[in-house]
Amino acid sequence: MPNGVLIDLNLPAEDLLASHGPALKTALLERLDQDPFRRIVRFGNSLFSDSQVNNLGKNALRKIGDYIVEDGEPLTDTKLVGEIYQRNPRQEDYESFRFSLNYRLSRERDFEFVGIEGVCLWSFKGLPTIGTKRIKTSEMAQLTAYLMEGYDESLSLQSAESIQQTGTVDRFLTFFEWQYGILPFDASLMALLPQPMLADQRRSVLRFESPQHFSNYLVEVRYPTGNRGGWLQGLEDFFHEHLVAGALIRLARTEEPNVFTITYEETPDEEDRLLTLDEKKNKLTFMDTVYYCAVDKDQLLAQSRFGKFKNLKALPISDRRKAENMLKHVFEMIGDKLGTRTEPSYRLDFETLYIAYNVLRPSSRPYLMALLKDDEAYFPDLSAGPNLYCYKPEPEPEDLTTDEEQEEEGLSQLWGYDDED
């Protein structure tokens, strides 16, 4: 092997695969990809002789694209093969034709693979966007970049092993997640959801079912790349119809690899004035709301406790990418005002800071703590109590106009000359 390991190929196949399966697979695929004649081609982990691959002409590709667009959502390879070409699994060449379809579509720019291992799903240009259109892909990738910087706390209550074993993830919704129908693709969701099947795959499309309401939703999973974070989008309608910020939800696997359920604990109806976004005025406000779901009362954005949150500004998403600016904004808008008018300072407890910050953009507690420690303008106020932090901005520059400058300005007006004269 390239790393110097010697493998005795005389061993039984079962022993070889048990001891060196992943290494042999990697070496085989690398050699096949390096073959200049491409005598054996592959799609994912499927290999076929190039001579067995059916050709699909431009008319066939156009027909497939039109069929996907007409259906209005990504379609599986089995549906395309069965409904367009009238082929079924009992036919002898079914698997080779199915492979041919996937292989040929993977080489076309207008088609995009959005499936997972076991479910080959194809999208085509012109399909409607899944999820919110209010946030650009590039913006959301930056908002979730903190997950790639080591500030992911999602496994603090559930280990990855526990999630993989039970097939469930429980989490509380923040205001940002509830408002936009977005969930950061953190370590807990990585343990639950399938990984990309292809090396260069940017996204996949899953289906989330609500057994409590007999409804289902297409959800797009954007995978992290480099230092840019990932996220899920497409649950905005479900969140707004049935939940509030602070609600506890459960995501769970089903027997189908691309289908998941989303549920919550139903409770007797309660009414409160809760934070919401007035989209017409583009401002945060409180509104009487009736809800029927279990919530964490400490994270429920009720006016009686978080009345100052209406002072937060619904800034453009492009402005919210600057984490340091959002931290200052939260302190100045909802913090207790200390100091003087010329030298103000603000104080805020850490948990309120975390909840308020997640109104404007996703974050974790470790990430917020790192922001506080990286700037000398923030410091803990131990004299007032635990977990309290102060922010003291730099003093605003005063008006430096002197009496002489004012006198000179008066003379210039009197005699009709300017500074250049």
C-alpha positions, 0 to 999 in steps of 0.5 A, a space after each residue: 500500500 502507499 503507506 508501506 503496509 503489506 497486505 497478503 492477498 492470499 487471505 480469504 476475502 472475508 478476512 481481507 475486508 475485515 482487516 483492510 476493507 476501507 484501505 483497499 476500497 480507497 486504493 481501488 477507487 484512486 486507481 480507477 479514477 486515475 485510469 486515463 481510458 476510464 474503462 471502469 466508471 463509477 457513481 458514488 460507490 457503484 462501479 460499472 464497465 464503461 461499455 455497459 453504460 447507456 448513452 443519454 442524448 440531449 433530447 433525453 436529458 431535456 426530457 428528464 429536466 422538464 419532468 423534474 421541473 414539472 413535478 416541482 421538486 427533486 426526484 429519485 432515480 427510480 422514479 425517473 427510470 420507471 416513469 420516463 423509461 417504463 423500466 422496472 427492477 425485474 428487467 435484466 438491465 434495470 440496474 445498469 440502466 439506473 447506473 447509466 442515468 445517475 452517471 450521465 446526470 452527474 456529468 451535466 451542469 444543469 443537474 445536481 445530485 441532492 441525494 444520500 447513500 441509498 436514495 439517489 435524488 436529482 434536482 434541476 435548474 429552475 426548481 423553486 427554492 426550498 426554505 426561506 429566500 430572506 437569507 442568502 447562502 453565502 450569508 448563512 454560511 458565515 453566520 454558522 461559521 462559528 461551528 467550524 471554529 470549535 465553538 459547537 456545544 450541541 453535544 453537551 447534553 446528548 453524546 454523538 453515540 447516544 444520538 446514533 443509538 436512539 436516532 433522536 435529537 432534542 433541542 430548544 428553538 431560538 428566535 432566529 431558528 423559529 423566525 427563519 425555519 433554519 437549524 444550524 448543522 451542528 455536531 448533534 445533527 451531524 450524528 443524526 442526519 446522513 452525510 453527503 454521498 459524493 465528494 463534491 456534494 454541497 447539499 442534500 434534500 430530506 423529507 421531514 414528516 409531522 405525524 401530529 399534523 399529517 404534513 410533510 416538508 422538504 428540508 434542504 441540508 447545506 453541508 459545511 465546507 472549509 471554514 463555512 458552516 452548514 445548516 438546514 432550511 425549510 421548516 419555517 411554515 411548521 415552526 410558525 404554525 405550531 411552535 414558538 421560540 423556546 419550544 422543545 422539538 424532537 427530530 428522529 430517524 425513520 426506516 427510510 434513510 431520507 425521511 425524518 420526523 419532527 415532533 413536540 410535546 403538546 400542552 394545554 393552550 397558554 397565552 402570552 405576549 411574545 416577541 415577533 417580527 413585524 415584517 411590514 415595519 421590519 421591527 421587533 415587537 410583542 404580540 398576544 400569542 396562543 401556543 400549545 407546545 412545551 417550552 423552556 420558560 427561561 427561553 420563552 421570549 415573553 414581554 414580562 421578562 424580555 421587554 427590552 428585546 423590542 429595542 433590538 433592530 431587525 438589521 439586514 442579514 449582511 450586517 448581522 454577519 459581523 459578530 462583534 458588531 452584534 455583540 455591541 448592539 445587544 449590550 447597547 440596546 438591552 443592557 442596564 445603562 451605567 456610567 455617564 452620558 459622555 462615558 457610558 457603560 452597559 451591564 448584562 447577565 450572560 444568559 440574557 445576552 445569549 438569548 438576545 444574541 440568538 434573536 439576531 443570529 445563531 450562536 453558542 455560549 462558548 462562541 459568545 464567551 470567546 467574543 467577550 474575552 477577545 475584546 478588552 471593552 468587555 469584562 465581568 462585573 464580579 461585584 454585582 453578582 455572578 455571570 454579569 458582564 459589562 461593556 464600556 465603549 471607547 468615548 466618542 470624540 468630542 467637538 475639537 473646534 476651538 475659539 480661535 477656529 470659530 473666530 477665524 470662521 467669522 472673519 472669513 465670512 466677513 471678508 469673503 475668503 476661504 481657508 485656501 486663500 
